[in-house]
Structures are given as structure tokens and as C-alpha cells.
Amino acid sequence: MAKTRALLTETERDQIAGEHGDDRRYQATSRVRRRIEEELTEDIDVLEEHHPDLLEELRDVVCEERDPDD
């Protein structure tokens, strides 16, 4: 089964990590920011109305405290 993306594509992960120069990093950051501000907020609205349990799963993952060394 093919791997799917969540928020970032593999290429965007590399670009944000700085592997393709500052210009590519800036472009990728802009694309991801737009997804967060526009698409993700709409997804959250849909989940809130139609599948609150799934929204709670999303919150658990996003809001989970992470070890900075991970």
C-alpha cells in the first residue's frame, strides 16, 4: 500500500529541513501555512460536526507533548 501524506509531502519535509536551499524552504513553508490556515480549519469544522470522535483523535496527536530529543 502506498504511503500517504498528512500535512507535508516528502519533498516539503526535505525543503523545510533546508535540503534544497532557502528559496525552496520559504516556498514550502508558505504552502504548508496556507494548508493549515485554510484547508485544515475546514477539515476541523467537518469533523466537529460529523465525527467528533475522529476530531478528538486528531487533537490527541497534535496536542500530545513530545520529547524534544525525538
C-alpha positions in Angstrom: 0.0 0.0 0.0 1.4 3.4 -0.9 2.3 5.8 1.8 0.1 8.9 2.1 0.8 12.3 3.5 -0.7 14.1 6.4 0.3 17.7 6.2 3.6 17.6 4.4 4.8 15.8 1.3 8.2 14.0 1.4 9.6 16.8 -0.7 8.2 19.5 1.5 9.8 17.8 4.5 13.1 17.9 2.8 12.7 21.5 1.7 11.6 22.7 5.2 14.6 20.9 6.6 16.7 23.1 4.4 17.9 20.4 2.0 17.1 22.4 -1.2 18.1 25.9 -0.3 16.4 28.9 1.4 14.1 29.7 -1.6 12.6 26.2 -1.6 12.3 26.3 2.2 10.3 29.6 2.0 8.0 28.3 -0.7 7.3 25.0 1.1 6.6 26.9 4.4 4.2 29.2 2.6 2.3 26.2 1.1 2.1 24.4 4.4 1.0 27.6 6.2 -1.8 28.0 3.6 -3.0 24.4 4.2 -3.1 25.0 8.0 -5.0 28.3 7.7 -7.4 27.3 5.0 -7.8 23.6 4.5 -7.1 22.2 8.0 -9.6 24.6 9.6 -12.3 23.5 7.2 -11.5 19.8 7.9 -11.8 20.5 11.6 -15.2 22.1 11.1 -16.4 19.0 9.2 -15.1 16.6 11.8 -16.5 18.7 14.6 -20.0 18.4 13.1 -19.9 14.9 11.6 -17.3 12.9 13.5 -16.3 14.4 16.9 -14.5 11.2 17.9 -12.2 11.5 15.0 -11.6 15.1 15.8 -10.6 14.1 19.3 -8.1 11.6 17.9 -6.6 14.4 15.8 -6.4 16.7 18.8 -4.7 13.9 20.8 -2.0 13.6 18.2 -1.5 17.3 17.5 -1.6 18.3 21.2 0.5 15.4 22.5 3.5 16.5 24.5 6.7 15.4 22.7 10.1 14.8 23.9 12.4 17.4 22.3 15.0 14.8 21.7 12.7 12.7 19.4 
